[in-house]
Amino acid sequence: MKTIDDRLATRTTRMNASAIREILKVTQSGDILSLAGGLPAPEAFPVDIVKGICQKVLEENPVQALQYGPSEGLGPLRQALVEYAARLGISASLDEVLVFTGSQQVLDLLGKLLVNTGDNVVVENPTYLGALQSLNAYQPNYIPWPTDDEGAIPDALEEILRKNRVKLIYAVPNFQNPTGRTLGLERRRCIARILVQYEALLVEDDPYGRLRYSGTDVPTIKSMAPDNVVYLSSFSKVLSPGLRLGWVVAPHEISRWLVIAKQGADLHTGSLPQAIAAEFVAGGYLDRHLSVVLDLYRRRLAAILEALECHLNEVATWTRPQGGMFVWVTLPAVLDAEEVYWKAIERKVAFVPGKFFHTDGVGNSTMRLNFSNTHEDRLGEAIERLAGSIKDVAA
Ligand SMILES: Cc1ncc(COP(=O)(O)O)c(C=O)c1O
């Protein structure tokens, strides 16, 4: 009898991420304090604003919001994003700005368009797990881009590019998922110079850039090497992930192909969510709402860092991000974070073991903690439980 394995395409086997899915299944149970996901706080959803905008959109332009739309994205949203991108220091023409069904879709479509089986794709080590899940289907050969406490190392990229033919480079320079690290200005300049010199293409994934709780913004790599960078961002962390809205600023010859791939994938992104987002940006709601979100997450970041200081001082080290949603913890090398994970589940707290974010089998003693989705009053308790589980394993 035929099994599913007889039916699946060869590439599908690479899509198998069951280990982490199995592990995280247990976090669904209601009484677990989960630092595992990458979810925004429910309190951060601008329900009343969206209600009002919906009403306005459906009264003023119901057909545009409910009809099929262009694969490039809704005109008013793209126009609003051109202006928004300019405020981020990215100058873009309308044909370079496209809207997608979440930024996750862009990762999939870029893989589909650019990556042949066995092509070299450079990813920060560690990197965003979802990028690996998207790209895996296209069977790339990952080259891990070494990182240190300040993020991805430019010299290491140059060495990789000198020795290999590289199809694509993927990085999250702001408040990286999973480490929370942000690349400094000097490193960005070096990376931009290297991209130009080697005629390389970088996907600069930036869903967290606006979630800065302290310090000052660093210019995007896109602004330094516009022809060599696909800039990718999202409404998921600043408005709502349920609307499924991502957007890119891509060099013209890539945006043209992205539109073709998008057409084949899902024709276009939902018109109603796009109409909502257009008004959210152009009507000035985004900036006002962001200040609410920043206040909320700033408190949560302070709470988790204080709790780590209190319960894990001299046991572990961790990053001190100035924004985003994640803190990265490194345990002594003898401790296995997956073992800690199962002890943590017994103590009703969850996180993601860091090895899943690596492409070279390292990172066994690291873990990613999310702080945006747990109330600040409970983060202390969560970290106390986590510290207990680390001690269980150490013992
Ligand atoms: C770095 C990074 N890129 C992309 C995504 C996907 O975001 P979206 O909801 O826009 O698909 C996430 C989601 O957590 C992310 O952390």
The ligand as an SDF file (V2000), in Angstrom:
LIG
                    3D

 16 16  0  0  0  0  0  0  0  0999 V2000
   12.0270   38.0060   11.9000 C   0  0  0  0  0  0  0  0  0  0  0  0
   10.6360   37.6990   11.4740 C   0  0  0  0  0  0  0  0  0  0  0  0
   10.3220   37.7480   10.1870 N   0  0  0  0  0  0  0  0  0  0  0  0
    9.0780   37.4770    9.7450 C   0  0  0  0  0  0  0  0  0  0  0  0
    8.0780   37.1320   10.6230 C   0  0  0  0  0  0  0  0  0  0  0  0
    6.7110   36.8060   10.0710 C   0  0  0  0  0  0  0  0  0  0  0  0
    5.8750   37.8840   10.2440 O   0  0  0  0  0  0  0  0  0  0  0  0
    4.4800   38.0500    9.5030 P   0  0  0  0  0  0  0  0  0  0  0  0
    3.4530   37.9430   10.5740 O   0  0  0  0  0  0  0  0  0  0  0  0
    4.5430   39.4130    8.8850 O   0  0  0  0  0  0  0  0  0  0  0  0
    4.3530   36.9880    8.4770 O   0  0  0  0  0  0  0  0  0  0  0  0
    8.3450   37.0650   11.9920 C   0  0  0  0  0  0  0  0  0  0  0  0
    7.3040   36.6640   12.9340 C   0  0  0  0  0  0  0  0  0  0  0  0
    7.5010   36.4300   14.0810 O   0  0  0  0  0  0  0  0  0  0  0  0
    9.6620   37.3620   12.4240 C   0  0  0  0  0  0  0  0  0  0  0  0
   10.0200   37.3000   13.7120 O   0  0  0  0  0  0  0  0  0  0  0  0
  1  2  1  0
  2  3  1  0
  2 15  2  0
  3  4  2  0
  4  5  1  0
  5  6  1  0
  5 12  2  0
  6  7  1  0
  7  8  1  0
  8  9  2  0
  8 10  1  0
  8 11  1  0
 12 13  1  0
 12 15  1  0
 13 14  2  0
 15 16  1  0
M  END
$$$$
